[in-house]
Amino acid sequence: MLGTTFEGREMILLIKTNLHLYSLDEETIYNSLRESLTVIFFMDSFALEVGEYLVVGETQHSAYPLITVQNIVPKKNIVTV
């Protein structure tokens, strides 16, 4: 869990427990989330491309906004139909 601010508001970035991080480390994930806050903060759910992976999560707005990483999917596991 990482506390940060966005547009003067405190918020929390969270990686769901027991999540397989593959070769991504938590610092890389948190940095990618912070760099993308101007977009994902206003989305209910998101898929963020980080290298060869998609970081999938959701944004909850409350007294302390919470962005939670729900899953990490390798791009090679994405199927297009």
RAJO-V307858 format. One record per backbone hydrogen bond with DSSP energy under -1.0 kcal/mol. NH is the residue of the N-H (numbers start at 1). CO is the residue of the C=O. Records with the same first field share a line. If there is no record, write none. Layout:
# RAJO-V307858
NH=CO  CO
This chain:
# RAJO-V307858
2=13
4=11
6=9
9=6
11=4
12=65
13=2
14=67
16=69
24=21
29=25
30=26
31=27
32=28
33=29
34=30
35=31
36=32
37=34
39=36
40=36
41=37
42=39
43=40
46=57
48=55
50=53
53=50
54=73
55=48
56=71
57=46
58=68
59=44
60=66
66=60
67=12
68=58
69=14
70=56
71=56
73=54
75=52
77=74
78=75
